[in-house]
Amino acid sequence: MSNRISAIKNRVQDRNSEAWQRLCEYIDYLAVNGGDEFSPREFLGSKMFHEIRELPESISKLKDVKKVWLYGSKIERIPPEIG
């Protein structure tokens, strides 16, 4: 490999982590109770929020969300279900 080409890091989301489980709970809560803003940092706290590398497929349940707050996240992947 050339010195000018860096390796691509493949960070895999730990779907068994507490952060992932809580994110899924938050999405389910918003899907049932409504809400026009998705702000996972506010719900998870900064430490857990920074463990999230991708959004779950269940994000497609959030039909009423108008604003998504992901500033400062480490999210690298968004599922195609959002499109």
C-alpha positions as CSV (number, residue, x, y, z in Angstrom):
1,M,0.0,0.0,0.0
2,S,1.3,3.4,-0.8
3,N,2.3,5.8,1.9
4,R,-0.2,8.3,0.6
5,I,-3.2,6.0,0.9
6,S,-4.4,5.4,4.4
7,A,-6.4,2.3,5.5
8,I,-10.1,2.7,5.8
9,K,-11.2,2.1,9.4
10,N,-14.2,-0.2,9.7
11,R,-15.7,0.6,13.0
12,V,-18.5,-1.7,13.7
13,Q,-21.3,-0.7,16.0
14,D,-21.6,-2.7,19.1
15,R,-25.3,-3.6,19.0
16,N,-25.1,-5.2,22.5
17,S,-23.9,-2.0,24.2
18,E,-25.9,-0.1,26.7
19,A,-25.7,3.0,24.4
20,W,-27.2,1.1,21.5
21,Q,-30.0,-0.4,23.6
22,R,-30.9,3.0,25.0
23,L,-30.8,4.6,21.6
24,C,-33.3,1.9,20.4
25,E,-35.5,2.6,23.4
26,Y,-35.4,6.3,22.7
27,I,-36.5,5.7,19.1
28,D,-39.3,3.4,20.2
29,Y,-40.4,6.0,22.7
30,L,-40.5,8.8,20.1
31,A,-42.3,6.5,17.6
32,V,-45.1,5.8,20.2
33,N,-45.3,9.2,21.9
34,G,-44.6,11.4,19.0
35,G,-42.2,14.3,19.0
36,D,-40.8,16.5,16.3
37,E,-37.2,16.5,17.4
38,F,-34.7,13.6,17.5
39,S,-31.9,14.6,19.9
40,P,-30.1,11.4,21.0
41,R,-27.3,13.3,22.9
42,E,-29.9,14.8,25.2
43,F,-31.4,11.4,25.9
44,L,-28.2,9.4,26.1
45,G,-25.7,11.9,27.5
46,S,-22.5,12.8,25.8
47,K,-20.5,9.6,26.8
48,M,-23.0,7.1,25.4
49,F,-23.8,9.4,22.5
50,H,-20.2,9.2,21.4
51,E,-20.4,5.3,21.3
52,I,-22.9,5.4,18.5
53,R,-21.4,4.9,15.1
54,E,-24.6,4.2,13.1
55,L,-28.3,4.7,13.4
56,P,-30.6,1.7,13.7
57,E,-33.0,0.7,11.0
58,S,-35.9,1.5,13.4
59,I,-35.2,5.2,12.8
60,S,-37.6,4.8,9.9
61,K,-40.5,4.7,12.5
62,L,-40.0,8.4,13.3
63,K,-42.5,9.8,10.9
64,D,-43.3,13.1,12.9
65,V,-39.7,14.2,13.4
66,K,-38.8,17.5,11.8
67,K,-35.4,18.2,13.3
68,V,-32.5,15.8,13.8
69,W,-29.8,16.9,16.2
70,L,-26.5,14.9,15.5
71,Y,-24.0,17.7,15.8
72,G,-20.7,16.4,17.3
73,S,-21.7,12.8,16.8
74,K,-19.4,10.0,15.6
75,I,-22.1,8.6,13.3
76,E,-20.6,7.2,10.2
77,R,-23.6,5.2,8.8
78,I,-27.2,5.9,8.2
79,P,-29.5,3.1,7.1
80,P,-31.1,3.3,3.7
81,E,-34.6,3.0,5.4
82,I,-34.4,6.8,6.0
83,G,-34.3,7.7,2.3
